[in-house]
Amino acid sequence: MNRHPPFVPVRLASVLGLFAVAATTVTAAPPQIAYMEKAQVQASGTQIRSFGVPTTDSTGKVLYWDVTVDLAIDADGRPNAAATVAAVKKVTVKSNLLVAGKYLDSYGGTCTVANGTLTGGRVESSISCVNRSYRADMHVVNGSITGHPYKVELQAAGVAAFQSFGDSGWGLVGYEYGYACAELTHVVSARQVGTQIVITNYGSDTVVNCTLTLAPAP
């Protein structure tokens, strides 16, 4: 005689309940992360400005922000927790803002890039390069030609008419002693390209004399 296991009735509501629980299970959202090390950072006085800070939202989407931090200083000179932070959404990182730091140039020299914020919000980058006993100092400023501190020299050279003028910082060679691709008072532009900086020497006109590529020092 065939024996069958006893039939155990199961309520339809119980089965539907199990499916409902499975259907409503939600995967934990990815953490919101910022990558400050990927941003371009300038600091002056009590203000720190980071351009193109990548962050991720709750869905994992990458967004870019320009972030300004204004520090508050206690009576004893200590920065406190009352710092204010402002963020403006950004799509791309500006190539006319140079990342400060130590670099090696394409001729074997060592270069230091330092930034400062001018009145009105422009950023001036000082580029100092040394190769053995040779040296060059260059200063470039970003922004439009209107109100540019080197407006006279840039217009005289003709580079102010370039359609891509705003993509680079522009200025002059301020000091030079035997350094490659640099000559006193020559017009130069500097542009951030990924982790590198490309400096272009135009002399006194719109013709490229030479270029100098700076790569981050190890």
N, C-alpha and C positions, 0 to 999 in steps of 0.2 A: 504494500500500500504506500503510495507516494505521500510524503509529508511536506507541507509547505509552511514556511515561517508564518506566524500569525500576522494578519494585516493590521497595520497601525495607522489609523486615520490621521491625516495631517491637515490642519486648517489652512485654507487658501490664504487667509490674511497673514499667517505666519510666514508663508513662502514669499508673499509680496513684500513683507517687512524686511526679509533678508536682502532682497534685491534693492530695496530702497536704501538700506544702510550702505550697500556696496556702491550704489550710484552716487551717493552724497559724500563719499570719501574724497577729501581734497588734499592734493599734494602740497606740502609746505612751500610757501613762497620763498624764492631765493633771497638771501640777505641783501640789503641795500649797501653798496660799497662805493667808496670814492678812491680814486687813484691819483693822489696829489703828486706823486713822483713823475707822472706823465704830463703835468701841466707846466706852463711857462710862468715863472714866479719873479716878481719884482717887489722890492721892499724899500720904503723910505720913511724915516721917522717912526711914527706909531702905526703906519698903514702897511699892510701886506696885500698885494694884488696877485691873484693866480688866474691865468687866462687859459680857457679850454680845459677845465678840470673834468675828467671823465667820471661819471657815476652810473650806477645801475639802479633801476627802479624795482618795484615788487614783482615785475614780470620778467626781469633779467635784461630789459632793454637798456642800451648804453645811451646816455645823454651827455651833453657838454655844457659847462657853465663857466661864466666869468665870476669869480668870487673876490670880494673885498672884505678884509678884516681890519677893523680899527680897534687897536688896543686901548684899554683904560689903565692908567697908571695910578697906584696908590700913593699916599703921601710919603711912604718910605721908598718909593721908586720901584715897587714890585708890580708887574702886570697882574691884573686881577680878572675875575670871572665875568666882569661887566663888559667884555669886548662885544662889539656889534659886528654882525656878519650880514652881508648883502650878496645876493646871487642873481645874475641875469642869464637867462638861457642863451646858449650859443651853439652854433652848428659846426663851425670849423675853428681851428686854431690860427691866429694871425701869424703870417710869415714875417711881418715887420716888427715883431717883438722877439728879441734875441734871448736865449736862455743863458743866464750868467753861469760862469764856471771856468774851469781850466780846459784848454784845447791844444791839440797839436796841429800845426799847419802843414800844407802840402810840400813845403820846402825844408821841413825838419825843425822848425822853430816851435817855441812854446808860447801860447797866447792866453791872456786872461781877459775875460769879458765881465764887466761890471755894469749894472744898470742903476739909473736914478730917475725919479719922476720930476718933471719940470712943472712950473706953474701952468695951469691949463690942462694938465693930464698927459702931455706928451712924455714919451720915455726916451731918455738919452742913454745910449750904450757906448761905453768907453772900451776900446779894444787895444790892448798893449801886447806887443809881440817881441820876443827876444830870441835871437839865434846866435850863439857865441857872443861876439862883441857887437853885433848888429842889433838895431832896435827900431821899432816903428810904433807910433801911437795914433790911433784913429778915433774919431768921434762921429757917431751917426744918430740922427733923431727921426722918429717915425711921425706919421701924420701927413696931412695935405700940405701943399706948397704955401697956401695962405697962412701967414703967421709963422712959417718955418724959420728957425734961427739962422739957417744957411740959405735963405731964399735968394739973396742977391747972387751968390756964387753959383747956385744950382740953375737959376734962370740964365745966367751968363753962359753957362756951359751948354744949355739947351735940354738938359735931362728932365727939367720940370715938366716938359710937354709929353713925356712918355705916358702912354695909357696905363702902364703897369706901375707908375710912380708910387702909388700907395701900398704896393706889395712889399716894399723894402724900406729900411731905414737909410737916410741919406745924410752925408756930411763930408768932412775933409780929413786929409792926413795932417795931423797937428804937429808931429815930430817924426823925423826919419834920419837914420844913420846907416846907410849901406844895406837897407833891408829890401828883400825881393818884393816886387809888386807894390811898392810904396814910394811916393815922392812927395815932398813937402807941398802942401796946399792943393794936391790933386783931389778931384771929386771922387768919392767912393760911395758905393751902396753896399748894404749888408742884409742878407735875407736868411731866415731860418728855414732849412729844408730837412725835415725830420730831426735827427739828432745833430746834424751838421750845420755849419754856417758858411754861406758862400759870399765872399767879398769880391766886388767887381770894381776895378780901377778904371775910371773914364778920363783921367787926365784933366783937360780943360774943355772937352767937347763931348759929343755923344758917341764917340768911337771907343770901343772897349780896348784898353791897353793890355790888361791881363786879369786873371782871376786867382783868388787865393781861397782854398777850401780848408776849413777848420773842423776837425773831428774831435769828439770828447776824449780827453786824456784818460788813460787807464788808471 
